[in-house]
Amino acid sequence: MTRINARRAALLTASLATTAALAGGVLPTLADAATAPASSTAAAKHKKKKRNAAPKATFTTTRDDLTAAVDASASKDADGTIASYAWTFGDGTKAKGRKAEHTYDEAGTFSVRLKVTDNKGATTSVKKSVTVDTSATTPTDPTTPTDPTDPTTPTTPTTPSTPSTPVQQTGAALGMYRGNPSEAPDASYQSTYGEAPAVTSSYYTTQAPNESYETARVQRGTDVFLDFDTKSTPGQIGLIANRDASTITNWVDRDLKSAQKIAAAGKASGATVYVSFTHEWEVKRAQNVLTNSSDRDPATYAKAWNVFAARAAAVAPDVKLVYWVGGFSSNFSVIDQVMAGFDFAPDVVAWDPYVTTNGSATTTATKLFSSFSDHLDANATYLGWGSPTKALGEFGFSLEHGDAAAATFYNGVRAGMSANDISLAIQFNRDKQDPTAYVHYKIDGGSYPQAEKAYAAAADDVNGS
């Protein structure tokens, strides 16, 4: 079993001004006091204070056999001083101080994270992958990488004849979906939990990605799942499968180029951008959300996914490709059929397990997550890909079962992720219409304090806070 490494330190505790910026608000400006009328004296007392700038976090690493040494001396705070340095080494070990050293129990690649806090409480995080083994001393990644230039888009899409090799991820992250950018989800998460989410998601259909919002996320160290969905445009899957030039230029390439820009912006913080094509396609097919015959055909969807993957390789080389399914046992055969038709191995396979109202109140996270995880572990195509990273694109527990039962479930999330080799998980913090009933999955807001507390503890445990 692959060890799940704690990888996500608390990300950014923003000032009220930063929260307003995340929400898309515009802070008011005041007239210059010299030109303001005398009646504006009271307003002048409320003149906007200078915003505290977040510190810059950066560090160098060197290794000697199984020992990694880290040095954050280059971290700076433009308008103050750095008050503290906190390290997580990706194996559950933590340290404090401008410099630190850690000896690992075994060789491997680990996600090392630094969080710096300035004298006014603002924080910034950055992470790097560090490989240790028993070879000679070698320096690793002494500088922060710079953003790449935006690549040129080839006119004609192509797909390779053999599957590519997935990039294995290091560390683990537990986060939350609270709505799309127009609902200011990160500001509300920070208000509730005191930090930005370690990983979150956005769903885009006909609209282009919100580059400014997603960029702010990754710059703060949050990993982002971006799903580009075709459900509102009947026939679009078939057009992509047949490499329709207009559809690829105006939809596929448009969204992937945006994802590449966001991914480039997140390099300094170590954040990752994941992209998927029409998540839960087989669920939409089973529920007749997709009505076009071409859109519903497994072979056509696999061909369209291949085109999407090829375009991602061409115009968005810094993103990670996700095959995102519902993962229900009734759809296993269709999922297997689609996977067998892929020319690319995804970097991540994600699924969406839920304990619904009709499910058992005593279902554990380990049991819930295992159904599709076990299926993947026995799937020849998945194994042939090299067993890509497993993730939960969504998961939740019906609060109709009660606060105490939900708390018990969320207390077991870390164990469930570890037992099933799951590296990324996003709690779906929304109430929604399931096939048979309207179900409550929103754990915070005061109505379910035990569940909210249990989730917060699980996030701290998984993310290494």
Summary of the structure (lengths in Angstrom):
residues: 465
radius of gyration: 23.0
end to end distance: 23.4
largest distance: 78.3
contacts: 1574
relative contact order: 0.13
helix: 33%
strand: 23%
